[in-house]
Amino acid sequence: MHHLYVHIPFCHRICPYCSFHKHTPGGTDMVAFVDAVLKEAEKQPIKPRTIFFGGGTPTMLSDVHLERLLRGLKERVDMSQVVEFTMEANPRTVTASKAVLMRELGVTRVSLGIQAWDETTLKTLGRDHSPAEAEETWQGLKEAKFPSLNLDLMFSIPGQSLETWRSTLERSLSLKPDHISAYNLNYEEDTDFFRRLRAGEFREDEGRDADFFNLGIDLLEAGGFEHYEISNYAKPGHRSVHNESYWLGADYLGIGPGAFSTVNDKRWHNVKDTPRYMEMTLAGESTMMEVEELTPEQRRTERFGLELRTARGLPLELIAPESGRMLETLRDQGLLSFDAERVWLTRAGKPLVDPVAVALMG
């Protein structure tokens, strides 16, 4: 069964660390944008199990445009099998009325991009909300009674201390979320942060990253969260079904400008130009770019990189016999465990997931 991703590329401000297709709205005709997304959706014979609105900032759409998009999607897509409907949100773009509207229109899960709870770190990240605004938005989401609420956090941010990270985790726990995503800052190409890294203004430090990562595990597991994927923690019954589908290699369809899809071992992305996407879609033209047929070896490589990140781990059958000695070596080093069916990372192995995956692939 497929999973559906909808990309909304608009942001009030462009964060200096983000590499996704995004831009300020400028003079975009929002009615035409919604029309284009709905026209793309109606061409897809899909009965999704999950829906995920990401960006950009989906909640930047006004109440009127968001309602029209969500109602239009329900008219065009068979939602009878949907078990989870997630909306990413920015604290400055969710009013109490918008929260109620989203809940009424079927959204079951909101992921709120807090990133940090202190002004200094938020300023470094280029975020446009204050801690007070974030908490007010959070309370509004709680009052709208979404079945599941996630807080998005980041660590190893330039200038962020371990104690600041501890405070962020503690304040997040005090708000009683159902799920917490805690991402190690990555320096992505074509971002301002990457340029500053190359210029020597910022630096990467694996030891520091490990300290932040381990503190997150300590506090969040003590708070009753299951560490079910390297960057994700859930209370019982609140795992992200949509994101788990990615990690386990399920097919997913992406609509909207720049959205990626992987269906039947074919991968592509929509044109990464919003005006062009709108023009082509409304004219009935395909927006598919860089269509690629995935080979069995590419699929195997991806499974190592993704499934090993999960608490479920990797099927033992994927590991070639000639890698058996490496498997035992990594176990003896305390980095992983395995039984007759699966391989999974230990606490010590989790920060080293990428090099462990490479070592096991042989």
FINU-564690 format. One record per residue (C-alpha): residue number from 0; x, y, z. Coordinates in steps of 0.05 Angstrom, whole numbers. Layout:
% residues N
rec seq=NUM	east=X	north=Y	up=Z
...
This chain:
% residues 362
rec seq=0	east=0	north=0	up=0
rec seq=1	east=25	north=69	up=-17
rec seq=2	east=38	north=128	up=28
rec seq=3	east=25	north=199	up=6
rec seq=4	east=70	north=259	up=16
rec seq=5	east=47	north=330	up=-2
rec seq=6	east=101	north=384	up=-7
rec seq=7	east=83	north=456	up=9
rec seq=8	east=146	north=497	up=-6
rec seq=9	east=129	north=564	up=27
rec seq=10	east=166	north=594	up=87
rec seq=11	east=163	north=663	up=118
rec seq=12	east=239	north=661	up=126
rec seq=13	east=291	north=614	up=96
rec seq=14	east=328	north=577	up=152
rec seq=15	east=403	north=576	up=139
rec seq=16	east=409	north=500	up=152
rec seq=17	east=352	north=475	up=108
rec seq=18	east=364	north=443	up=40
rec seq=19	east=293	north=425	up=21
rec seq=20	east=258	north=459	up=-38
rec seq=21	east=229	north=521	up=-5
rec seq=22	east=221	north=595	up=-15
rec seq=23	east=181	north=655	up=9
rec seq=24	east=112	north=660	up=-23
rec seq=25	east=129	north=723	up=-62
rec seq=26	east=74	north=737	up=-111
rec seq=27	east=50	north=664	up=-117
rec seq=28	east=-23	north=658	up=-135
rec seq=29	east=-44	north=613	up=-77
rec seq=30	east=-111	north=595	up=-110
rec seq=31	east=-73	north=570	up=-171
rec seq=32	east=-23	north=533	up=-127
rec seq=33	east=-79	north=495	up=-91
rec seq=34	east=-111	north=481	up=-159
rec seq=35	east=-45	north=451	up=-184
rec seq=36	east=-35	north=406	up=-124
rec seq=37	east=-107	north=381	up=-128
rec seq=38	east=-101	north=369	up=-203
rec seq=39	east=-38	north=328	up=-192
rec seq=40	east=-73	north=289	up=-136
rec seq=41	east=-134	north=271	up=-178
rec seq=42	east=-89	north=238	up=-231
rec seq=43	east=-62	north=188	up=-179
rec seq=44	east=-102	north=124	up=-168
rec seq=45	east=-78	north=118	up=-96
rec seq=46	east=-110	north=93	up=-32
rec seq=47	east=-58	north=116	up=19
rec seq=48	east=-46	north=87	up=87
rec seq=49	east=-14	north=151	up=112
rec seq=50	east=-13	north=224	up=90
rec seq=51	east=42	north=272	up=108
rec seq=52	east=43	north=347	up=92
rec seq=53	east=114	north=373	up=95
rec seq=54	east=153	north=432	up=70
rec seq=55	east=170	north=487	up=74
rec seq=56	east=114	north=504	up=122
rec seq=57	east=46	north=474	up=104
rec seq=58	east=12	north=515	up=158
rec seq=59	east=34	north=579	up=123
rec seq=60	east=-27	north=570	up=79
rec seq=61	east=-84	north=613	up=103
rec seq=62	east=-145	north=580	up=135
rec seq=63	east=-183	north=590	up=70
rec seq=64	east=-130	north=559	up=25
rec seq=65	east=-114	north=503	up=74
rec seq=66	east=-188	north=485	up=81
rec seq=67	east=-197	north=485	up=5
rec seq=68	east=-135	north=441	up=-4
rec seq=69	east=-155	north=390	up=50
rec seq=70	east=-228	north=386	up=28
rec seq=71	east=-207	north=380	up=-44
rec seq=72	east=-158	north=325	up=-27
rec seq=73	east=-213	north=286	up=9
rec seq=74	east=-256	north=291	up=-54
rec seq=75	east=-201	north=265	up=-100
rec seq=76	east=-165	north=213	up=-58
rec seq=77	east=-195	north=150	up=-28
rec seq=78	east=-179	north=160	up=46
rec seq=79	east=-216	north=99	up=72
rec seq=80	east=-151	north=65	up=91
rec seq=81	east=-115	north=125	up=122
rec seq=82	east=-90	north=109	up=193
rec seq=83	east=-48	north=172	up=203
rec seq=84	east=-50	north=243	up=174
rec seq=85	east=9	north=287	up=194
rec seq=86	east=17	north=362	up=185
rec seq=87	east=84	north=396	up=197
rec seq=88	east=75	north=464	up=230
rec seq=89	east=115	north=526	up=249
rec seq=90	east=97	north=560	up=315
rec seq=91	east=82	north=627	up=282
rec seq=92	east=34	north=599	up=231
rec seq=93	east=-16	north=560	up=274
rec seq=94	east=-73	north=599	up=305
rec seq=95	east=-125	north=566	up=350
rec seq=96	east=-176	north=569	up=293
rec seq=97	east=-127	north=536	up=244
rec seq=98	east=-113	north=480	up=294
rec seq=99	east=-187	north=466	up=302
rec seq=100	east=-196	north=468	up=226
rec seq=101	east=-140	north=418	up=214
rec seq=102	east=-169	north=371	up=266
rec seq=103	east=-239	north=377	up=236
rec seq=104	east=-212	north=361	up=167
rec seq=105	east=-179	north=296	up=188
rec seq=106	east=-108	north=313	up=211
rec seq=107	east=-90	north=264	up=266
rec seq=108	east=-18	north=284	up=280
rec seq=109	east=19	north=350	up=282
rec seq=110	east=95	north=357	up=282
rec seq=111	east=114	north=425	up=311
rec seq=112	east=182	north=452	up=291
rec seq=113	east=208	north=480	up=356
rec seq=114	east=282	north=463	up=345
rec seq=115	east=304	north=497	up=410
rec seq=116	east=274	north=531	up=472
rec seq=117	east=326	north=587	up=481
rec seq=118	east=329	north=653	up=444
rec seq=119	east=403	north=649	up=427
rec seq=120	east=399	north=581	up=392
rec seq=121	east=335	north=601	up=356
rec seq=122	east=370	north=663	up=330
rec seq=123	east=429	north=621	up=305
rec seq=124	east=380	north=576	up=268
rec seq=125	east=345	north=635	up=237
rec seq=126	east=278	north=615	up=267
rec seq=127	east=224	north=668	up=269
rec seq=128	east=188	north=648	up=333
rec seq=129	east=202	north=660	up=406
rec seq=130	east=199	north=606	up=461
rec seq=131	east=135	north=639	up=488
rec seq=132	east=102	north=636	up=419
rec seq=133	east=122	north=564	up=412
rec seq=134	east=91	north=545	up=478
rec seq=135	east=28	north=583	up=464
rec seq=136	east=21	north=547	up=397
rec seq=137	east=33	north=480	up=432
rec seq=138	east=-23	north=493	up=481
rec seq=139	east=-70	north=510	up=423
rec seq=140	east=-53	north=444	up=390
rec seq=141	east=-66	north=407	up=455
rec seq=142	east=-134	north=441	up=462
rec seq=143	east=-153	north=419	up=391
rec seq=144	east=-145	north=347	up=415
rec seq=145	east=-101	north=317	up=361
rec seq=146	east=-90	north=243	up=375
rec seq=147	east=-15	north=251	up=369
rec seq=148	east=32	north=311	up=376
rec seq=149	east=106	north=313	up=360
rec seq=150	east=160	north=364	up=378
rec seq=151	east=217	north=372	up=329
rec seq=152	east=285	north=388	up=362
rec seq=153	east=357	north=397	up=338
rec seq=154	east=424	north=389	up=372
rec seq=155	east=498	north=404	up=359
rec seq=156	east=479	north=473	up=336
rec seq=157	east=536	north=524	up=334
rec seq=158	east=541	north=557	up=402
rec seq=159	east=494	north=508	up=436
rec seq=160	east=521	north=479	up=501
rec seq=161	east=505	north=411	up=530
rec seq=162	east=468	north=445	up=587
rec seq=163	east=426	north=486	up=538
rec seq=164	east=408	north=420	up=504
rec seq=165	east=390	north=390	up=571
rec seq=166	east=344	north=449	up=585
rec seq=167	east=311	north=441	up=517
rec seq=168	east=298	north=367	up=530
rec seq=169	east=271	north=380	up=600
rec seq=170	east=225	north=435	up=577
rec seq=171	east=201	north=391	up=520
rec seq=172	east=186	north=334	up=568
rec seq=173	east=147	north=381	up=614
rec seq=174	east=99	north=394	up=556
rec seq=175	east=81	north=320	up=553
rec seq=176	east=87	north=307	up=478
rec seq=177	east=69	north=240	up=448
rec seq=178	east=131	north=238	up=404
rec seq=179	east=198	north=275	up=400
rec seq=180	east=244	north=280	up=339
rec seq=181	east=315	north=299	up=358
rec seq=182	east=359	north=312	up=298
rec seq=183	east=435	north=321	up=297
rec seq=184	east=448	north=383	up=255
rec seq=185	east=474	north=363	up=186
rec seq=186	east=512	north=412	up=142
rec seq=187	east=476	north=404	up=76
rec seq=188	east=505	north=432	up=11
rec seq=189	east=472	north=494	up=-18
rec seq=190	east=458	north=522	up=52
rec seq=191	east=487	north=581	up=89
rec seq=192	east=510	north=535	up=146
rec seq=193	east=550	north=493	up=97
rec seq=194	east=584	north=554	up=69
rec seq=195	east=602	north=577	up=139
rec seq=196	east=629	north=507	up=155
rec seq=197	east=673	north=509	up=94
rec seq=198	east=697	north=579	up=113
rec seq=199	east=719	north=552	up=181
rec seq=200	east=667	north=592	up=220
rec seq=201	east=632	north=529	up=243
rec seq=202	east=663	north=461	up=258
rec seq=203	east=639	north=389	up=262
rec seq=204	east=657	north=348	up=324
rec seq=205	east=637	north=275	up=328
rec seq=206	east=653	north=271	up=402
rec seq=207	east=608	north=331	up=417
rec seq=208	east=553	north=301	up=373
rec seq=209	east=557	north=236	up=413
rec seq=210	east=551	north=273	up=479
rec seq=211	east=488	north=309	up=456
rec seq=212	east=460	north=245	up=426
rec seq=213	east=471	north=204	up=489
rec seq=214	east=441	north=257	up=534
rec seq=215	east=379	north=255	up=490
rec seq=216	east=374	north=180	up=499
rec seq=217	east=383	north=185	up=574
rec seq=218	east=331	north=238	up=587
rec seq=219	east=279	north=216	up=536
rec seq=220	east=281	north=142	up=554
rec seq=221	east=277	north=162	up=628
rec seq=222	east=216	north=202	up=609
rec seq=223	east=180	north=141	up=582
rec seq=224	east=198	north=147	up=508
rec seq=225	east=218	north=88	up=464
rec seq=226	east=280	north=103	up=422
rec seq=227	east=252	north=68	up=360
rec seq=228	east=295	north=102	up=307
rec seq=229	east=362	north=140	up=312
rec seq=230	east=328	north=209	up=313
rec seq=231	east=259	north=190	up=338
rec seq=232	east=226	north=175	up=405
rec seq=233	east=154	north=156	up=418
rec seq=234	east=107	north=142	up=475
rec seq=235	east=73	north=74	up=468
rec seq=236	east=26	north=75	up=408
rec seq=237	east=53	north=140	up=379
rec seq=238	east=106	north=119	up=330
rec seq=239	east=104	north=157	up=264
rec seq=240	east=72	north=107	up=217
rec seq=241	east=90	north=149	up=156
rec seq=242	east=163	north=156	up=173
rec seq=243	east=169	north=82	up=191
rec seq=244	east=144	north=67	up=121
rec seq=245	east=205	north=104	up=93
rec seq=246	east=254	north=68	up=138
rec seq=247	east=225	north=1	up=119
rec seq=248	east=226	north=14	up=44
rec seq=249	east=152	north=22	up=29
rec seq=250	east=128	north=56	up=-35
rec seq=251	east=108	north=128	up=-28
rec seq=252	east=80	north=180	up=-76
rec seq=253	east=100	north=253	up=-70
rec seq=254	east=58	north=310	up=-99
rec seq=255	east=74	north=384	up=-100
rec seq=256	east=136	north=420	up=-127
rec seq=257	east=202	north=384	up=-113
rec seq=258	east=167	north=324	up=-80
rec seq=259	east=202	north=256	up=-87
rec seq=260	east=167	north=190	up=-102
rec seq=261	east=189	north=117	up=-101
rec seq=262	east=139	north=68	up=-132
rec seq=263	east=153	north=-2	up=-159
rec seq=264	east=228	north=9	up=-157
rec seq=265	east=222	north=73	up=-197
rec seq=266	east=244	north=139	up=-165
rec seq=267	east=234	north=210	up=-189
rec seq=268	east=220	north=280	up=-164
rec seq=269	east=174	north=335	up=-188
rec seq=270	east=204	north=397	up=-219
rec seq=271	east=238	north=440	up=-165
rec seq=272	east=208	north=505	up=-190
rec seq=273	east=141	north=525	up=-161
rec seq=274	east=116	north=571	up=-217
rec seq=275	east=138	north=520	up=-269
rec seq=276	east=105	north=463	up=-229
rec seq=277	east=40	north=502	up=-227
rec seq=278	east=43	north=519	up=-301
rec seq=279	east=59	north=448	up=-323
rec seq=280	east=9	north=414	up=-277
rec seq=281	east=-49	north=460	up=-295
rec seq=282	east=-32	north=449	up=-369
rec seq=283	east=-37	north=374	up=-359
rec seq=284	east=38	north=362	up=-369
rec seq=285	east=80	north=314	up=-328
rec seq=286	east=127	north=346	up=-277
rec seq=287	east=168	north=283	up=-266
rec seq=288	east=243	north=295	up=-267
rec seq=289	east=304	north=249	up=-263
rec seq=290	east=266	north=184	up=-267
rec seq=291	east=310	north=127	up=-242
rec seq=292	east=300	north=52	up=-241
rec seq=293	east=328	north=26	up=-176
rec seq=294	east=372	north=-36	up=-181
rec seq=295	east=369	north=-93	up=-130
rec seq=296	east=437	north=-71	up=-105
rec seq=297	east=413	north=1	up=-95
rec seq=298	east=354	north=-25	up=-57
rec seq=299	east=398	north=-69	up=-14
rec seq=300	east=445	north=-10	up=1
rec seq=301	east=386	north=33	up=22
rec seq=302	east=359	north=-21	up=68
rec seq=303	east=426	north=-22	up=105
rec seq=304	east=426	north=53	up=112
rec seq=305	east=353	north=58	up=136
rec seq=306	east=332	north=-6	up=171
rec seq=307	east=394	north=-8	up=214
rec seq=308	east=372	north=60	up=242
rec seq=309	east=310	north=27	up=273
rec seq=310	east=301	north=-11	up=337
rec seq=311	east=274	north=-68	up=294
rec seq=312	east=341	north=-73	up=259
rec seq=313	east=362	north=-107	up=195
rec seq=314	east=344	north=-178	up=171
rec seq=315	east=405	north=-222	up=180
rec seq=316	east=393	north=-253	up=111
rec seq=317	east=415	north=-187	up=79
rec seq=318	east=485	north=-195	up=105
rec seq=319	east=530	north=-233	up=57
rec seq=320	east=566	north=-295	up=84
rec seq=321	east=634	north=-262	up=72
rec seq=322	east=614	north=-207	up=121
rec seq=323	east=603	north=-258	up=177
rec seq=324	east=670	north=-244	up=209
rec seq=325	east=657	north=-169	up=208
rec seq=326	east=589	north=-182	up=241
rec seq=327	east=623	north=-219	up=298
rec seq=328	east=677	north=-166	up=304
rec seq=329	east=626	north=-110	up=311
rec seq=330	east=588	north=-152	up=362
rec seq=331	east=653	north=-163	up=402
rec seq=332	east=665	north=-88	up=399
rec seq=333	east=597	north=-79	up=432
rec seq=334	east=567	north=-41	up=372
rec seq=335	east=512	north=-90	up=352
rec seq=336	east=475	north=-152	up=372
rec seq=337	east=443	north=-206	up=329
rec seq=338	east=402	north=-269	up=333
rec seq=339	east=380	north=-320	up=281
rec seq=340	east=337	north=-269	up=244
rec seq=341	east=359	north=-197	up=256
rec seq=342	east=417	north=-150	up=270
rec seq=343	east=407	north=-88	up=313
rec seq=344	east=451	north=-33	up=341
rec seq=345	east=469	north=-29	up=414
rec seq=346	east=470	north=37	up=452
rec seq=347	east=544	north=44	up=436
rec seq=348	east=532	north=29	up=362
rec seq=349	east=475	north=79	up=350
rec seq=350	east=519	north=140	up=341
rec seq=351	east=561	north=100	up=291
rec seq=352	east=503	north=75	up=248
rec seq=353	east=532	north=99	up=182
rec seq=354	east=601	north=68	up=188
rec seq=355	east=572	north=4	up=217
rec seq=356	east=524	north=-1	up=158
rec seq=357	east=582	north=8	up=109
rec seq=358	east=624	north=-44	up=145
rec seq=359	east=568	north=-95	up=142
rec seq=360	east=554	north=-84	up=68
rec seq=361	east=624	north=-109	up=52
